[in-house]
Amino acid sequence: MGRKRNQAYTEEFRKEAVKRSEQPGVTQAEVARELGLSSQQIANWKRQFTRLLDKKFNRKYWCQVFNVVPSGKSSGSSIISAGS
């Protein structure tokens, strides 16, 4: 017996599933059932998106606090030392 292969879902699909589960009067389990997913899968996606948003927000916030311009790559100096 082979192992079941995990389904790859697009980011758009995952975001839409999370949005639908957050609507008033709709439960996460109902949305999961409609989409053929487990309720836990939607909970995992919600947690992942929340962490990504928190990470993006925190980076912008600290760059503003220390008055530095965020860059894509590390220049070897930390945000804290750049603002001192």
TIVO-2410 file (N, C-alpha, C; in nm, 3 decimals):
# residues 84
REC num residu      c1      c2      c3 atome chaine
REC   1      M   0.083  -0.118   0.000     N      A
REC   1      M   0.000   0.000   0.000    CA      A
REC   1      M   0.087   0.124   0.000     C      A
REC   2      G   0.054   0.214  -0.089     N      A
REC   2      G   0.129   0.339  -0.097    CA      A
REC   2      G   0.076   0.443  -0.001     C      A
REC   3      R   0.158   0.536   0.026     N      A
REC   3      R   0.121   0.645   0.114    CA      A
REC   3      R   0.043   0.749   0.034     C      A
REC   4      K  -0.059   0.809   0.092     N      A
REC   4      K  -0.139   0.909   0.023    CA      A
REC   4      K  -0.057   1.036   0.003     C      A
REC   5      R  -0.055   1.087  -0.118     N      A
REC   5      R   0.021   1.207  -0.150    CA      A
REC   5      R  -0.056   1.331  -0.106     C      A
REC   6      N   0.013   1.423  -0.046     N      A
REC   6      N  -0.050   1.547  -0.001    CA      A
REC   6      N  -0.090   1.633  -0.120     C      A
REC   7      Q  -0.206   1.694  -0.111     N      A
REC   7      Q  -0.256   1.783  -0.214    CA      A
REC   7      Q  -0.191   1.919  -0.197     C      A
REC   8      A  -0.147   1.977  -0.307     N      A
REC   8      A  -0.089   2.111  -0.303    CA      A
REC   8      A  -0.199   2.211  -0.342     C      A
REC   9      Y  -0.227   2.306  -0.256     N      A
REC   9      Y  -0.330   2.406  -0.282    CA      A
REC   9      Y  -0.263   2.540  -0.308     C      A
REC  10      T  -0.323   2.618  -0.395     N      A
REC  10      T  -0.268   2.750  -0.425    CA      A
REC  10      T  -0.288   2.842  -0.305     C      A
REC  11      E  -0.207   2.945  -0.300     N      A
REC  11      E  -0.220   3.043  -0.193    CA      A
REC  11      E  -0.357   3.109  -0.198     C      A
REC  12      E  -0.406   3.137  -0.318     N      A
REC  12      E  -0.537   3.199  -0.334    CA      A
REC  12      E  -0.647   3.109  -0.275     C      A
REC  13      F  -0.641   2.979  -0.302     N      A
REC  13      F  -0.739   2.884  -0.249    CA      A
REC  13      F  -0.735   2.884  -0.097     C      A
REC  14      R  -0.613   2.879  -0.041     N      A
REC  14      R  -0.598   2.875   0.104    CA      A
REC  14      R  -0.653   3.002   0.169     C      A
REC  15      K  -0.621   3.118   0.109     N      A
REC  15      K  -0.671   3.244   0.164    CA      A
REC  15      K  -0.823   3.249   0.160     C      A
REC  16      E  -0.881   3.205   0.050     N      A
REC  16      E  -1.026   3.206   0.036    CA      A
REC  16      E  -1.092   3.113   0.138     C      A
REC  17      A  -1.034   2.998   0.163     N      A
REC  17      A  -1.087   2.905   0.262    CA      A
REC  17      A  -1.084   2.969   0.401     C      A
REC  18      V  -0.975   3.035   0.434     N      A
REC  18      V  -0.963   3.101   0.564    CA      A
REC  18      V  -1.064   3.214   0.575     C      A
REC  19      K  -1.078   3.296   0.470     N      A
REC  19      K  -1.175   3.406   0.471    CA      A
REC  19      K  -1.317   3.354   0.492     C      A
REC  20      R  -1.353   3.248   0.421     N      A
REC  20      R  -1.487   3.191   0.434    CA      A
REC  20      R  -1.512   3.140   0.574     C      A
REC  21      S  -1.410   3.083   0.636     N      A
REC  21      S  -1.427   3.027   0.771    CA      A
REC  21      S  -1.440   3.136   0.877     C      A
REC  22      E  -1.402   3.259   0.844     N      A
REC  22      E  -1.410   3.369   0.940    CA      A
REC  22      E  -1.538   3.451   0.926     C      A
REC  23      Q  -1.623   3.417   0.830     N      A
REC  23      Q  -1.747   3.489   0.813    CA      A
REC  23      Q  -1.843   3.457   0.927     C      A
REC  24      P  -1.925   3.557   0.966     N      A
REC  24      P  -2.021   3.534   1.074    CA      A
REC  24      P  -2.121   3.424   1.035     C      A
REC  25      G  -2.152   3.338   1.129     N      A
REC  25      G  -2.250   3.233   1.108    CA      A
REC  25      G  -2.199   3.111   1.035     C      A
REC  26      V  -2.071   3.109   1.004     N      A
REC  26      V  -2.011   2.996   0.933    CA      A
REC  26      V  -1.901   2.937   1.022     C      A
REC  27      T  -1.902   2.807   1.037     N      A
REC  27      T  -1.797   2.745   1.118    CA      A
REC  27      T  -1.685   2.694   1.028     C      A
REC  28      Q  -1.572   2.679   1.088     N      A
REC  28      Q  -1.455   2.625   1.019    CA      A
REC  28      Q  -1.483   2.484   0.967     C      A
REC  29      A  -1.555   2.407   1.045     N      A
REC  29      A  -1.589   2.269   1.007    CA      A
REC  29      A  -1.680   2.266   0.884     C      A
REC  30      E  -1.774   2.360   0.876     N      A
REC  30      E  -1.864   2.365   0.760    CA      A
REC  30      E  -1.786   2.395   0.632     C      A
REC  31      V  -1.698   2.492   0.639     N      A
REC  31      V  -1.618   2.528   0.522    CA      A
REC  31      V  -1.529   2.411   0.482     C      A
REC  32      A  -1.468   2.348   0.579     N      A
REC  32      A  -1.381   2.233   0.552    CA      A
REC  32      A  -1.459   2.122   0.482     C      A
REC  33      R  -1.578   2.094   0.531     N      A
REC  33      R  -1.661   1.990   0.471    CA      A
REC  33      R  -1.696   2.025   0.326     C      A
REC  34      E  -1.734   2.151   0.301     N      A
REC  34      E  -1.769   2.196   0.166    CA      A
REC  34      E  -1.652   2.180   0.069     C      A
REC  35      L  -1.531   2.204   0.119     N      A
REC  35      L  -1.412   2.201   0.033    CA      A
REC  35      L  -1.341   2.066   0.032     C      A
REC  36      G  -1.391   1.974   0.112     N      A
REC  36      G  -1.328   1.841   0.117    CA      A
REC  36      G  -1.196   1.841   0.192     C      A
REC  37      L  -1.187   1.926   0.294     N      A
REC  37      L  -1.066   1.938   0.376    CA      A
REC  37      L  -1.096   1.900   0.519     C      A
REC  38      S  -0.991   1.890   0.597     N      A
REC  38      S  -1.012   1.873   0.741    CA      A
REC  38      S  -1.018   2.013   0.803     C      A
REC  39      S  -1.090   2.023   0.911     N      A
REC  39      S  -1.100   2.149   0.983    CA      A
REC  39      S  -0.962   2.194   1.032     C      A
REC  40      Q  -0.878   2.098   1.068     N      A
REC  40      Q  -0.744   2.129   1.116    CA      A
REC  40      Q  -0.660   2.194   1.007     C      A
REC  41      Q  -0.682   2.156   0.881     N      A
REC  41      Q  -0.606   2.213   0.771    CA      A
REC  41      Q  -0.632   2.363   0.760     C      A
REC  42      I  -0.758   2.402   0.773     N      A
REC  42      I  -0.792   2.545   0.768    CA      A
REC  42      I  -0.731   2.617   0.887     C      A
REC  43      A  -0.733   2.555   1.003     N      A
REC  43      A  -0.672   2.615   1.123    CA      A
REC  43      A  -0.522   2.635   1.101     C      A
REC  44      N  -0.456   2.539   1.039     N      A
REC  44      N  -0.312   2.551   1.011    CA      A
REC  44      N  -0.285   2.667   0.915     C      A
REC  45      W  -0.366   2.677   0.810     N      A
REC  45      W  -0.348   2.787   0.714    CA      A
REC  45      W  -0.370   2.921   0.781     C      A
REC  46      K  -0.470   2.930   0.866     N      A
REC  46      K  -0.499   3.055   0.936    CA      A
REC  46      K  -0.379   3.095   1.022     C      A
REC  47      R  -0.322   2.997   1.092     N      A
REC  47      R  -0.205   3.024   1.177    CA      A
REC  47      R  -0.086   3.068   1.092     C      A
REC  48      Q  -0.065   3.003   0.977     N      A
REC  48      Q   0.047   3.039   0.890    CA      A
REC  48      Q   0.033   3.182   0.837     C      A
REC  49      F  -0.088   3.218   0.792     N      A
REC  49      F  -0.109   3.353   0.740    CA      A
REC  49      F  -0.093   3.457   0.850     C      A
REC  50      T  -0.139   3.425   0.969     N      A
REC  50      T  -0.125   3.518   1.082    CA      A
REC  50      T   0.022   3.540   1.114     C      A
REC  51      R   0.100   3.434   1.113     N      A
REC  51      R   0.244   3.448   1.142    CA      A
REC  51      R   0.314   3.530   1.034     C      A
REC  52      L   0.277   3.509   0.908     N      A
REC  52      L   0.338   3.587   0.801    CA      A
REC  52      L   0.304   3.735   0.815     C      A
REC  53      L   0.178   3.765   0.845     N      A
REC  53      L   0.138   3.904   0.863    CA      A
REC  53      L   0.210   3.967   0.981     C      A
REC  54      D   0.220   3.893   1.092     N      A
REC  54      D   0.291   3.944   1.210    CA      A
REC  54      D   0.437   3.972   1.177     C      A
REC  55      K   0.499   3.882   1.103     N      A
REC  55      K   0.640   3.899   1.068    CA      A
REC  55      K   0.660   4.023   0.981     C      A
REC  56      K   0.574   4.042   0.882     N      A
REC  56      K   0.585   4.159   0.795    CA      A
REC  56      K   0.562   4.287   0.874     C      A
REC  57      F   0.460   4.287   0.960     N      A
REC  57      F   0.429   4.404   1.040    CA      A
REC  57      F   0.545   4.438   1.133     C      A
REC  58      N   0.597   4.338   1.202     N      A
REC  58      N   0.704   4.361   1.297    CA      A
REC  58      N   0.829   4.418   1.230     C      A
REC  59      R   0.861   4.369   1.111     N      A
REC  59      R   0.978   4.420   1.040    CA      A
REC  59      R   0.961   4.569   1.006     C      A
REC  60      K   0.843   4.605   0.953     N      A
REC  60      K   0.817   4.745   0.921    CA      A
REC  60      K   0.822   4.831   1.046     C      A
REC  61      Y   0.761   4.782   1.153     N      A
REC  61      Y   0.755   4.856   1.278    CA      A
REC  61      Y   0.896   4.886   1.331     C      A
REC  62      W   0.979   4.784   1.339     N      A
REC  62      W   1.113   4.805   1.395    CA      A
REC  62      W   1.200   4.890   1.304     C      A
REC  63      C   1.179   4.880   1.175     N      A
REC  63      C   1.254   4.967   1.083    CA      A
REC  63      C   1.215   5.113   1.105     C      A
REC  64      Q   1.087   5.137   1.134     N      A
REC  64      Q   1.043   5.274   1.163    CA      A
REC  64      Q   1.097   5.321   1.298     C      A
REC  65      V   1.094   5.235   1.397     N      A
REC  65      V   1.143   5.270   1.530    CA      A
REC  65      V   1.290   5.311   1.524     C      A
REC  66      F   1.371   5.232   1.448     N      A
REC  66      F   1.514   5.259   1.441    CA      A
REC  66      F   1.552   5.343   1.321     C      A
REC  67      N   1.450   5.391   1.248     N      A
REC  67      N   1.470   5.482   1.135    CA      A
REC  67      N   1.571   5.427   1.034     C      A
REC  68      V   1.546   5.302   0.992     N      A
REC  68      V   1.630   5.240   0.889    CA      A
REC  68      V   1.540   5.194   0.775     C      A
REC  69      V   1.599   5.182   0.659     N      A
REC  69      V   1.526   5.135   0.542    CA      A
REC  69      V   1.544   4.984   0.534     C      A
REC  70      P   1.432   4.909   0.528     N      A
REC  70      P   1.445   4.764   0.519    CA      A
REC  70      P   1.503   4.724   0.385     C      A
REC  71      S   1.591   4.626   0.387     N      A
REC  71      S   1.648   4.576   0.263    CA      A
REC  71      S   1.619   4.428   0.252     C      A
REC  72      G   1.630   4.375   0.132     N      A
REC  72      G   1.603   4.234   0.110    CA      A
REC  72      G   1.710   4.144   0.167     C      A
REC  73      K   1.833   4.193   0.169     N      A
REC  73      K   1.945   4.112   0.219    CA      A
REC  73      K   2.010   4.182   0.338     C      A
REC  74      S   2.065   4.103   0.424     N      A
REC  74      S   2.134   4.158   0.540    CA      A
REC  74      S   2.266   4.217   0.497     C      A
REC  75      S   2.294   4.340   0.543     N      A
REC  75      S   2.419   4.405   0.508    CA      A
REC  75      S   2.525   4.380   0.613     C      A
REC  76      G   2.496   4.291   0.705     N      A
REC  76      G   2.591   4.261   0.810    CA      A
REC  76      G   2.566   4.339   0.936     C      A
REC  77      S   2.488   4.447   0.928     N      A
REC  77      S   2.458   4.523   1.049    CA      A
REC  77      S   2.314   4.495   1.088     C      A
REC  78      S   2.290   4.492   1.216     N      A
REC  78      S   2.156   4.465   1.263    CA      A
REC  78      S   2.076   4.594   1.266     C      A
REC  79      I   1.947   4.582   1.276     N      A
REC  79      I   1.860   4.699   1.284    CA      A
REC  79      I   1.894   4.779   1.409     C      A
REC  80      I   1.922   4.712   1.516     N      A
REC  80      I   1.950   4.783   1.642    CA      A
REC  80      I   2.078   4.866   1.629     C      A
REC  81      S   2.183   4.811   1.573     N      A
REC  81      S   2.307   4.887   1.563    CA      A
REC  81      S   2.296   4.997   1.458     C      A
REC  82      A   2.207   4.981   1.358     N      A
REC  82      A   2.193   5.083   1.254    CA      A
REC  82      A   2.127   5.209   1.310     C      A
REC  83      G   2.043   5.194   1.413     N      A
REC  83      G   1.973   5.310   1.466    CA      A
REC  83      G   2.045   5.376   1.581     C      A
REC  84      S   2.149   5.315   1.631     N      A
REC  84      S   2.219   5.369   1.749    CA      A
REC  84      S   2.310   5.482   1.712     C      A
***
